[in-house]
Amino acid sequence: MPFAAMCLAVVVSLAACGDVKQAGPAKACTKEYEKCMLPSGVLGVCNPVDCAEGQPAPCLVCRSQH
């Protein structure tokens, strides 16, 4: 039975991992309101901003949540 219990533990662990893409906050903003990491290490949110002249949309900046 120890082998069966170990197999069950592995299956449950892998199922809890979820999607690898969602492992952590983004280093560069690509979508509005996704989680991002500021250079200081603080968690932030990607907020839309006005684009600079000649800059393609969407224009996003990572800002602190607090």
C-alpha positions, 0 to 999 in steps of 0.5 A: 500500500505505500506505493499506492499512497505515494502515487496518490500524493504525486497526483494530488500534488501535480493537480494543485500546481495549476497552470505554469504560466500563472507561476508569478507576477509579470516582469513586463505588462502585457495585459490590463490589470494583470499582476506585475512586479515593480523594480523594488520587488513590490507587487503591482498591477498593470494600469493603462496609460496614455501612449507617448507619440508613436508608441503602439497601443496598449500602453501599460505601466506597473503601479503599486497596489497600495 
